[in-house]
Amino acid sequence: MLMDKDEFKAIFVNNLQTMFGKGIEEASINNKYMALSRVIRDCISKNWMETNKQYSETGVKQVYYFSMEFLLGKALDMHLVNGGVKEIYREALEELGIDLNELEKQEADPGLGNGGLGRLAACFMESMAAVGIPGHGCGIRYTYGLFEQKIVDHNQVELPDNWLQDGYAWEFRKADKAVEVKFGGTINSSQQGERWVFTHENYEAVLAVPYDVPLAGYHNNTVNTLRLWNAESLHDTFDLASFNRGEYLEAMEYRSSVGLISKILYPQDNFYEGRLLRLKQQYFFVSAGLQSIIRRYKKRYSSMKQLPKRVAVHINDTHPAIAVPELMRLLMDQEELSWDDAWKITTETISYTNHTIMPEALETWPVEMFKSLLPRMYMIVHEINERVCRSLWDAYPGDWERIRSMAVIADNMVHMARLAVVGSHSVNGVAQIHTDILKEHIMSNFHKFYPKKFNNKTNGITHRRWLLKANPELAGIITDCIGSGWITDPQKLEEFGRFDTDKIIQEKVRKVKHNNKKILAKYIKEKTGVTIDARSIFDVHIKRIHSYKRQILNVFHIMDLYNRLKENPSLAITPRTFIFAGKAAPGYYIAKQTIKLISVLASLINKDKDIKGKLKVIFLENYSVSLGELLFPAADVSEQISTASKEASGTGNMKFMLNGAVTIGTLDGANVEIHDAVGDDNIFIFGLTSQQVFDYYNHGGYDAWQVYSSDIRIKTVLEQLVNGFLPYQREEFRPLYNSLLADNDEFFVLRDFDAYAKAQVELDKRYKQKNKWIEMSIHNIAQAGIFSSDRTICEYSRDIWHTKPVVITKP
Ligand code: Z2T
């Protein structure tokens, strides 16, 4: 990075001139943002070339993380922090009369992901660069990321996210590295001597053009690569011929249909959408990515047998599971290896992470669709299935039921999770309880057959974005107390625990939290017009809207509190501000109703003078990485209340903890490990355990009506959904009401209500002991080190990828 203030100024001004032909006076804010980005981009690109050069020269093993989603968040500020130049540049710009914050607002927040899975991929990329692992991302350059959410008359409205409209400062188009991906057509097989040769005919070819985004480490010289593929039409002879034949319209139709492949991100989290275009997207980026990996490999090595020594391919859930047959195809059809050699290389190269046990998220493709779009893939998957079934038969002769439940092709469907398990050498869950459930329930047959493949890798978050960048004042206190070692060695945060009863540090931490709450209160005032009190408890529930995440349980508790306050306005509760944010998938009716209910309830409660401002409810629109950076530092309470067993890990829970919020949650996902880390006294755990949930499902023992009729609070709140209590059409929330009663409350909202309400009472009591609360807060921060993605990445490197960090030396 450029460390000299005057040199920086000169280059910045020069960039304005060469990029826009303008001086500081005439340049727009966006011009200035682009000129500043260019300064940083130029510095990074030197280290980037050097990193690539040293990777090639040393031949060190490379990791490729294949993911349909990368939820990156803004890059500029992160680069300034990572490069250690933020303060110098801020001053330099100030001297030029420019406010750095205003420039940062110009940057689009690339939302190329839905939620946890996509954000995890981004945290992993950041940690790999910081730790020095040669790890790169492979994904799709969606023209439109996740929709932008607006709330209009209490309804979610979706608007397109045109994040590329002003150009993206951090991407490098690499047209010379484009590859072809082929769809449809037929496969012709013929025998040439000993070998079978497969030729693809009458296919439709698409050009995959990579756009590379640099991923810079922290105060090191490592710059890894995120390669995002864009779908474009080919200017090949077929094209020209059709133009010559006057088939202009057909040729243009082909062009626009090709562009569709990388046009949009499917907006569902934890849900499988079985569309042909989605399968096209999957094969498109997987084939392009694998082709480019093999092309690079062949520049140095001649034998493919060493591939697993030089390359690891990791698949983020089953979305890229087509990598298994595609790598087989490349090794057999292109590199002329035998099946057995190709299979050994493929399984030793690929590893797979499972992210959910929700059955509606399981990917299965109809055989007919799969075969006609990807005929060669189908042939290979078919052969994989034959061989797997044969070996299962040997192990379990006659056990048809078991074999059918494990077959890659069964009931006329291709089962992608089964393909991923058989085609990889490692299968991991994302938190201990999730991995245990995979082994004991969801994948128990596979676990018995391949016991050594299964392992746990508890998720993590990058503490550099989520503490150092998002909460610089808290980061400053920590550094003052324990030094800056925690930034590259997050386990050191534990040393901050020594200050949990130190009155001076307690006061500093309290002040910073209060200040962050004031900043958020100001934002809320601007966005919603509602005034909130920074002295109230900020109780924050932010994540995708989903029945299993139980935003409704929180809502019911708020409604009950409101009812009690109406009855007794002098009820001695600490004033609370309940803050929600999150997107609902556009087609997910109950999730949209949930948003509407929160919004309607907010309009009722926020203007009610009877309750003396003791309760406020806020729904913030358009939850995104940027909004998260505002919310986590300002939270007192972290809501993690999913039905036990359903949330594979959760990562928001870790961001809250790292910023000193205290968790109220179920024993689900990584909450279990957060509980282990902080101990009983520093978290509020309630509700059914996953074992109890499984027992209910297996024995049909739960009866929502029984809870309804025996608890007057629940009965009252439920009736208020449909009796005209809410200022909205009376029948509007009937479907929600029915999901909880007529449909017997699949996610145990009513069953867990009492335990949740009690935990909230305990929490309120504890908050009243001001010093106890801060002590708890500091203790949470100090125990958050293990939830850094640096730790997670080191475990993946050690146990799955078998890679080691490398030090990139200055050129
Ligand atoms: C997703 O965000 C998650 C799981 C999915 O399964 C799909 C999506 Cl888009 C296919 C989430 C989990 O729900 C969450 O518990 C976990 O923390 C996160 O992935 C990262 O592992």
Residues whose N, C-alpha, C, O or C-beta is under 5 A from the ligand:
A	BS01	Z2T	N114 G115 G116 L117 G118 L120 Q268 D269 N270 D317 H355 T356 A361 V430 E647 A648 S649 G650 T651
